[in-house]
């Protein structure tokens, strides 16, 4: 046992030199016992939390004040009898004033959703009719042997009529009765 205790006493300074603190103390060369601990920066982490706190306060406080004042001064809706001949709108069925505002201005009613679907179906039907008309024209062109030649230029007939009329006017004004 005495051999092990002597061996431990001989190894102890070597282990101490290998430890991190002791290595840093050796680097300082004995000026003092304080050691600067090297650790990664937390600057970006703190910057993120500062920004998050700022924007939460920037939006959260006014939103909290607005919601509280609406609920205090306007308050929830109360049930009352519907007058004869009056049909309530979709947003009037909700109790909270904030929910009524959101439903009235941002959410589509079932009737408007239905009308949008019908409009898209109508546009699709018109597109199909137009495609069918083009197919019919192509089949008739192939069947009769008609085709557009290289000289075919689609133009507006009204513009051509105006140009012809102006040309006639110009010819009449340039004609001389003496000749």
C-alpha positions in Angstrom: 0.0 0.0 0.0 2.8 2.4 0.7 4.0 1.9 -2.8 0.7 3.0 -4.3 0.5 6.1 -2.1 4.0 7.1 -3.1 3.1 6.5 -6.8 0.0 8.6 -6.4 2.0 11.5 -5.0 4.4 11.3 -7.9 1.6 11.3 -10.5 -0.5 14.0 -9.0 1.5 17.1 -10.3 1.4 15.6 -13.8 -2.4 15.2 -13.7 -2.7 18.7 -12.4 -0.7 20.0 -15.3 -2.9 18.2 -17.8 -6.1 19.7 -16.4 -7.5 22.7 -18.2 -7.3 25.2 -15.4 -3.8 24.4 -14.6 -2.8 24.7 -18.2 -4.3 28.1 -18.3 -2.6 29.1 -15.1 0.7 28.0 -16.5 0.0 30.2 -19.6 -0.6 33.2 -17.3 2.7 32.4 -15.6 1.6 33.0 -12.1 0.4 36.6 -12.3 -2.9 35.7 -10.5 -5.3 32.9 -10.0 -8.2 34.3 -12.1 -8.7 32.6 -15.4 -10.6 33.9 -18.4 -12.9 31.2 -19.5 -13.2 30.8 -23.2 -16.8 30.2 -24.3 -18.8 30.8 -27.5 -20.5 34.2 -27.9 -24.1 34.7 -27.1 -24.4 38.0 -29.0 -26.7 36.8 -31.7 -28.9 34.9 -29.2 -29.3 38.0 -27.1 -29.9 40.1 -30.3 -32.6 37.7 -31.4 -34.4 37.9 -28.0 -34.1 41.7 -27.9 -35.7 42.0 -31.4 -38.4 39.4 -30.5 -39.2 41.3 -27.3 -39.3 44.6 -29.2 -41.7 43.4 -31.9 -43.9 41.6 -29.5 -44.3 44.8 -27.5 -44.7 46.8 -30.7 -47.6 44.7 -31.8 -48.8 43.0 -28.6 -49.5 46.1 -26.5 -51.6 48.0 -29.0 -53.5 44.8 -29.9 -54.2 44.1 -26.3 -55.4 47.6 -25.8 -57.6 47.5 -28.9 -59.2 44.1 -28.0 -59.8 45.1 -24.4 -61.4 48.5 -25.4 -63.6 46.8 -28.0 -64.8 44.2 -25.5 -65.4 46.8 -22.8 -67.1 49.6 -24.9 -68.9 47.6 -27.6 -69.4 44.3 -25.8 -71.0 41.1 -26.9 -74.1 41.1 -29.0 -77.5 40.3 -27.4 -80.3 38.3 -28.8 -83.4 40.2 -30.0 -86.4 39.5 -32.1 -85.9 39.8 -35.8 -88.4 42.3 -37.4 -90.7 40.9 -40.1 -89.2 41.1 -43.6 -85.6 41.5 -42.4 -83.1 38.8 -43.2 -79.9 39.0 -41.1 -76.5 38.9 -42.8 -74.0 36.1 -42.1 -71.8 38.2 -39.7 -74.8 39.1 -37.5 -75.1 35.6 -36.2 -71.8 35.8 -34.2 -71.7 37.2 -30.6 -68.2 38.7 -30.3 -67.6 42.0 -32.1 -64.2 41.0 -33.2 -65.5 37.7 -34.7 -68.3 39.7 -36.5 -65.7 42.1 -38.0 -63.5 39.2 -39.2 -66.5 37.3 -40.7 -67.9 40.5 -42.3 -64.6 41.7 -44.0 -62.3 38.7 -44.4 -64.3 35.5 -44.7 -66.5 34.6 -47.7 -70.1 33.8 -47.0 -71.5 30.5 -48.3 -73.5 32.4 -50.9 -70.4 34.1 -52.3 -68.5 30.8 -52.4 -71.3 29.2 -54.3 -71.4 32.1 -56.8 -67.6 32.0 -57.3 -67.9 28.2 -58.0 -70.7 28.8 -60.5 -68.7 31.6 -62.2 -65.6 29.3 -62.6 -67.8 26.6 -64.0 -69.4 29.0 -66.4 -66.0 30.2 -67.6 -64.9 26.6 -68.1 -68.0 25.9 -70.1 -67.4 28.9 -72.3 -63.8 27.8 -72.9 -65.0 24.4 -73.9 -67.5 25.9 -76.3 -64.8 28.0 -77.8 -62.5 25.0 -78.2 -65.3 23.0 -79.8 -65.9 25.9 -82.3 -62.2 26.0 -83.2 -62.2 22.2 -83.7 -65.2 22.5 -85.9 -63.5 25.2 -88.0 -60.4 23.1 -88.4 -62.3 20.1 -89.5 -64.3 22.1 -92.0 -61.1 23.7 -93.3 -59.6 20.2 -93.8 -62.8 18.8 -95.3 -63.3 21.6 -97.8 -59.7 22.1 -98.6 -59.7 25.7 -97.4 -56.7 27.1 -95.6 -55.1 30.3 -94.7 -52.4 31.3 -97.1 -49.2 33.2 -96.4 -50.8 36.4 -97.6 -53.7 36.1 -95.1 -53.4 38.9 -92.5 -56.2 39.2 -89.9 -57.2 42.9 -89.7 -59.9 44.9 -88.2 -62.6 45.6 -90.9 -63.6 49.0 -89.4 -60.0 50.3 -89.8 -59.9 49.1 -93.4 -63.2 50.9 -94.1 -61.9 54.1 -92.6 -58.7 53.9 -94.6 -60.6 53.3 -97.8 -62.9 56.3 -97.1 -59.9 58.5 -96.4 -58.2 57.4 -99.6 -61.4 58.3 -101.6 -61.4 61.7 -99.9 -57.8 62.3 -100.7 -58.3 61.3 -104.4 -61.2 63.6 -104.7 -59.3 66.5 -103.2 -56.3 66.0 -105.4 -58.3 65.7 -108.6 -58.1 68.8 -110.7 -61.1 69.9 -112.8 -58.8 71.6 -115.3 -57.3 68.4 -116.5 
